[in-house]
Amino acid sequence: MSIQQIQQAINYMEEHIFEDINYADVAKSVHMSSYNFHHTFSFVTGMTANEYIRSRRLTLAAQELQTTDLSVIDAAYKYGYESPESFSKAFSRFHGSTPKQAKRRGAKLHLFNPLAIKIILEGGSIMDYRMEHREQQQFIALVRAFPNESVNDDNDHSIPDFWTECGEKNLIEPMRQLRAAGKRDLYGLCSPAKDNETHFNYGIGVRVDEDTDMAGVQQLMNNGYSMWKTEPADYAVFKCFGDDGNCLGETWSKFFKEFSPQTGYVQTDDTDYEIYFENGESGLFCELWVPVRKA
């Protein structure tokens, strides 16, 4: 997703702010999958498209309530709420004042202006990466679907919880034992949702190749595990150093804010994945492999 596409998305939201739109509609307007758009927009702007739409509507609603004779009931429906009660709750959370208070002078209100994307050059920093190509790959994996909105939500721990659950139920070790010693790296596989889909798949798995016990693979598949295939792709690869997943989020943020604008590479609608090495270098949390192409 280019900077131009992000600005086009913002323009689309502003032009259709009074219509029944969400992030999926905005994604379609810039010809992106819902997942990829949600992923990129939230990392670049620090908020989701749905949050942007909600904040802009509540800002405009406050201004209109203060400067016109628009009633609270009419404002609720005009700005996309199902009832005056739900509007009042959202309004109060955002502004710290109720819609009725907003109609009086001296009310405390928040102003959320339209975003304008600009490239600002700051002090140089180093972001190490390498480019790799992989032909088709196969993995045996535990797979679960997650809502698109869970991506980049700091309060959502569903994917880490998935890892914890699989570990506690001893579902990961049987996959690792399919691999030869020294080659038992774990993969966190993430498949973007297709157009108009509300969920994406995330899998925890291992490679399936000549170093994998194929009889064991079939047995696991009979027990509910899945085969995950990737198509040939070029990848930008980044090492994430740290003690937890925060370093992974920071790397994604740098990918969208620094790497992509400067190199012209954009993420494609292929599987991205993390590699958690059996014998990784000191301090390495994982490697992030992002499928890319030149914009």
C-alpha positions as CSV (number, residue, x, y, z in Angstrom):
1,M,0.0,0.0,0.0
2,S,1.5,3.3,-1.1
3,I,1.3,6.7,0.7
4,Q,-0.9,7.8,-2.2
5,Q,-3.3,5.0,-1.5
6,I,-3.5,5.9,2.2
7,Q,-4.3,9.5,1.3
8,Q,-6.9,8.2,-1.3
9,A,-8.5,6.1,1.5
10,I,-8.7,9.1,3.8
11,N,-10.2,11.2,1.0
12,Y,-12.8,8.5,0.4
13,M,-13.7,8.4,4.1
14,E,-14.1,12.1,4.2
15,E,-16.3,12.2,1.1
16,H,-18.5,9.4,2.4
17,I,-18.5,10.3,6.1
18,F,-22.3,10.4,6.3
19,E,-22.8,7.1,4.6
20,D,-22.9,3.6,6.0
21,I,-19.2,2.7,5.4
22,N,-16.6,0.7,7.2
23,Y,-13.0,-0.3,6.6
24,A,-14.0,-3.0,4.0
25,D,-15.6,-0.4,1.9
26,V,-12.6,1.8,2.1
27,A,-10.3,-1.1,1.2
28,K,-12.3,-1.7,-1.9
29,S,-12.1,1.9,-2.9
30,V,-8.3,1.6,-3.1
31,H,-8.4,-1.9,-4.6
32,M,-6.9,-3.8,-1.6
33,S,-8.0,-6.8,0.4
34,S,-9.7,-5.9,3.7
35,Y,-7.0,-7.5,5.7
36,N,-4.1,-5.9,4.0
37,F,-5.7,-2.5,4.1
38,H,-6.6,-2.8,7.8
39,H,-3.1,-4.0,8.6
40,T,-1.3,-1.2,6.7
41,F,-3.6,1.7,7.6
42,S,-3.5,1.0,11.3
43,F,0.3,0.7,11.4
44,V,0.9,3.9,9.4
45,T,-1.7,6.0,11.2
46,G,-1.9,4.5,14.6
47,M,-5.6,3.8,14.4
48,T,-8.0,1.7,12.4
49,A,-10.1,3.1,9.6
50,N,-13.2,2.4,11.7
51,E,-11.8,4.4,14.5
52,Y,-11.0,7.2,12.1
53,I,-14.5,7.3,10.7
54,R,-16.0,7.2,14.3
55,S,-13.7,10.0,15.5
56,R,-14.5,12.2,12.5
57,R,-18.2,11.7,12.8
58,L,-18.2,12.5,16.5
59,T,-16.2,15.6,15.9
60,L,-18.5,16.8,13.1
61,A,-21.6,16.0,15.3
62,A,-20.3,18.2,18.1
63,Q,-19.6,21.1,15.8
64,E,-23.1,20.8,14.3
65,L,-24.8,20.5,17.7
66,Q,-23.0,23.7,18.9
67,T,-23.6,25.8,15.8
68,T,-27.1,24.7,14.6
69,D,-30.5,23.8,16.1
70,L,-30.0,20.1,15.2
71,S,-31.6,17.9,17.8
72,V,-29.7,15.1,19.6
73,I,-32.1,12.6,18.1
74,D,-31.5,13.8,14.5
75,A,-27.8,14.0,15.1
76,A,-27.7,10.4,16.3
77,Y,-29.3,9.1,13.0
78,K,-27.4,11.5,10.8
79,Y,-24.1,10.3,12.1
80,G,-24.8,6.6,11.8
81,Y,-26.0,5.5,15.2
82,E,-28.9,3.1,15.7
83,S,-30.4,5.0,18.6
84,P,-30.0,8.3,20.6
85,E,-28.8,6.2,23.5
86,S,-25.9,4.6,21.6
87,F,-25.0,8.0,20.1
88,S,-24.9,9.6,23.6
89,K,-22.7,6.9,25.0
90,A,-20.2,7.1,22.2
91,F,-20.3,10.9,22.2
92,S,-19.6,11.0,26.0
93,R,-16.7,8.6,25.8
94,F,-15.1,10.6,23.0
95,H,-15.7,14.2,24.2
96,G,-16.2,13.9,28.0
97,S,-19.5,15.7,27.6
98,T,-23.0,14.6,26.6
99,P,-24.6,15.7,23.4
100,K,-27.0,17.9,25.4
101,Q,-24.1,19.6,27.2
102,A,-22.5,20.1,23.8
103,K,-25.3,22.4,22.8
104,R,-24.3,24.8,25.6
105,R,-21.4,27.2,25.7
106,G,-18.4,26.1,27.7
107,A,-18.9,22.4,27.0
108,K,-15.7,20.3,26.9
109,L,-15.2,18.9,23.4
110,H,-12.5,17.1,21.4
111,L,-11.4,18.1,17.9
112,F,-10.2,15.4,15.6
113,N,-9.1,16.9,12.3
114,P,-8.8,15.0,9.0
115,L,-5.5,13.2,8.5
116,A,-3.1,14.4,5.8
117,I,-0.3,12.0,5.0
118,K,3.1,13.6,4.6
119,I,6.6,12.2,4.3
120,I,8.9,13.8,6.9
121,L,12.6,13.2,6.7
122,E,14.2,12.7,10.1
123,G,17.6,11.5,11.3
124,G,18.8,8.5,9.4
125,S,18.3,5.1,11.0
126,I,19.4,1.6,10.0
127,M,16.9,-1.1,9.2
128,D,18.6,-4.3,8.3
129,Y,16.9,-6.6,5.9
130,R,17.5,-9.1,3.1
131,M,15.6,-10.2,0.1
132,E,14.8,-13.9,-0.4
133,H,12.8,-15.9,-2.9
134,R,10.9,-19.1,-2.0
135,E,9.2,-21.5,-4.3
136,Q,6.0,-23.2,-3.2
137,Q,6.2,-24.3,0.5
138,Q,4.1,-26.7,2.6
139,F,3.5,-26.7,6.3
140,I,1.6,-28.9,8.7
141,A,-0.2,-26.5,11.1
142,L,-2.8,-25.8,13.7
143,V,-5.1,-23.2,12.1
144,R,-7.6,-20.8,13.5
145,A,-9.6,-17.9,12.1
146,F,-9.4,-14.4,13.7
147,P,-11.4,-11.2,13.0
148,N,-9.6,-8.7,10.8
149,E,-10.1,-6.1,13.6
150,S,-7.8,-8.0,15.9
151,V,-4.8,-7.1,13.8
152,N,-2.8,-4.3,15.6
153,D,-5.3,-4.0,18.4
154,D,-3.2,-3.5,21.5
155,N,-6.0,-4.9,23.7
156,D,-6.4,-8.0,21.6
157,H,-4.3,-11.0,22.7
158,S,-6.1,-13.7,20.8
159,I,-3.1,-14.8,18.7
160,P,-0.7,-15.0,21.7
161,D,-3.4,-16.8,23.6
162,F,-3.7,-19.2,20.7
163,W,0.0,-20.0,21.1
164,T,-0.4,-20.4,24.8
165,E,-3.4,-22.7,24.4
166,C,-1.7,-24.9,21.9
167,G,1.4,-25.2,24.1
168,E,-0.6,-26.0,27.2
169,K,-2.5,-28.7,25.3
170,N,0.8,-30.2,24.0
171,L,-0.3,-29.7,20.4
172,I,2.9,-28.0,19.2
173,E,5.5,-30.6,20.2
174,P,4.0,-33.4,18.1
175,M,4.6,-31.2,15.0
176,R,8.2,-30.4,16.0
177,Q,8.9,-34.1,16.5
178,L,8.1,-34.7,12.8
179,R,11.2,-32.8,11.9
180,A,14.9,-33.9,12.1
181,A,16.8,-32.7,15.1
182,G,18.2,-29.2,14.5
183,K,15.5,-28.4,12.0
184,R,12.5,-28.0,14.3
185,D,11.8,-24.3,13.7
186,L,8.3,-23.1,14.3
187,Y,6.3,-20.9,11.9
188,G,3.6,-18.4,12.6
189,L,1.7,-18.3,9.4
190,C,-0.7,-15.5,8.5
191,S,-3.0,-15.6,5.5
192,P,-4.7,-12.3,4.4
193,A,-8.4,-12.5,4.2
194,K,-9.9,-12.4,0.7
195,D,-12.1,-9.5,-0.4
196,N,-15.3,-9.2,1.6
197,E,-14.1,-11.7,4.2
198,T,-14.2,-10.6,7.8
199,H,-11.6,-13.1,9.1
200,F,-8.0,-14.2,8.4
201,N,-6.3,-17.5,9.2
202,Y,-3.4,-17.8,11.5
203,G,-1.4,-21.1,11.8
204,I,1.3,-22.5,14.0
205,G,3.2,-25.1,12.1
206,V,6.4,-26.6,10.8
207,R,7.8,-27.2,7.3
208,V,6.9,-30.3,5.3
209,D,9.8,-31.4,3.1
210,E,12.3,-34.2,2.8
211,D,13.3,-33.7,6.5
212,T,9.7,-34.4,7.7
213,D,8.1,-37.7,8.8
214,M,5.3,-37.9,6.2
215,A,3.5,-40.8,8.1
216,G,3.4,-38.6,11.1
217,V,2.0,-35.7,9.0
218,Q,-0.9,-37.8,7.8
219,Q,-1.6,-38.9,11.4
220,L,-1.8,-35.3,12.6
221,M,-4.0,-34.4,9.7
222,N,-6.4,-37.2,10.7
223,N,-6.4,-35.5,14.2
224,G,-7.5,-32.1,12.9
225,Y,-4.2,-30.5,11.8
226,S,-4.2,-28.8,8.4
227,M,-1.8,-28.6,5.4
228,W,-0.9,-25.0,4.6
229,K,0.6,-24.2,1.1
230,T,2.2,-21.0,0.0
231,E,2.8,-20.0,-3.6
232,P,6.2,-18.8,-5.0
233,A,7.0,-15.4,-3.7
234,D,9.7,-12.8,-3.0
235,Y,10.2,-11.8,0.6
236,A,11.7,-9.0,2.6
237,V,13.1,-10.6,5.7
238,F,13.7,-8.8,9.0
239,K,15.2,-10.0,12.3
240,C,13.2,-9.0,15.3
241,F,15.3,-8.7,18.5
242,G,13.6,-8.6,21.9
243,D,12.0,-10.6,24.7
244,D,8.4,-10.6,23.4
245,G,6.1,-9.8,20.6
246,N,6.5,-6.0,20.9
247,C,9.6,-6.2,18.7
248,L,7.5,-7.9,16.0
249,G,5.0,-5.0,16.1
250,E,7.8,-2.5,16.0
251,T,9.2,-4.2,12.9
252,W,5.8,-4.2,11.1
253,S,5.5,-0.5,11.9
254,K,8.9,0.2,10.4
255,F,8.1,-1.9,7.4
256,F,5.1,0.4,6.5
257,K,6.5,3.7,7.7
258,E,10.1,3.4,6.6
259,F,10.9,0.4,4.4
260,S,8.0,0.4,2.0
261,P,8.0,4.2,1.3
262,Q,11.8,4.3,0.8
263,T,12.3,1.1,-1.2
264,G,9.0,1.0,-3.2
265,Y,8.3,-2.5,-2.1
266,V,4.7,-3.2,-1.0
267,Q,3.2,-6.2,0.7
268,T,1.3,-8.7,-1.5
269,D,-1.7,-10.8,-0.7
270,D,0.4,-13.9,0.1
271,T,1.2,-15.6,3.3
272,D,3.5,-13.7,5.6
273,Y,5.1,-15.6,8.4
274,E,7.4,-15.5,11.5
275,I,10.1,-18.1,12.0
276,Y,10.9,-19.1,15.6
277,F,14.2,-20.8,15.4
278,E,15.0,-23.9,17.4
279,N,18.6,-22.7,17.6
280,G,18.4,-18.9,17.0
281,E,21.0,-16.3,17.6
282,S,21.2,-14.6,21.0
283,G,18.4,-12.1,21.6
284,L,16.5,-13.0,18.4
285,F,12.7,-13.3,19.0
286,C,11.9,-14.3,15.4
287,E,12.4,-13.5,11.8
288,L,9.6,-11.8,9.9
289,W,9.1,-12.8,6.3
290,V,6.9,-10.3,4.3
291,P,5.9,-11.2,0.8
292,V,6.6,-8.1,-1.4
293,R,6.6,-6.8,-4.9
294,K,7.7,-3.5,-6.5
295,A,4.8,-1.0,-6.5
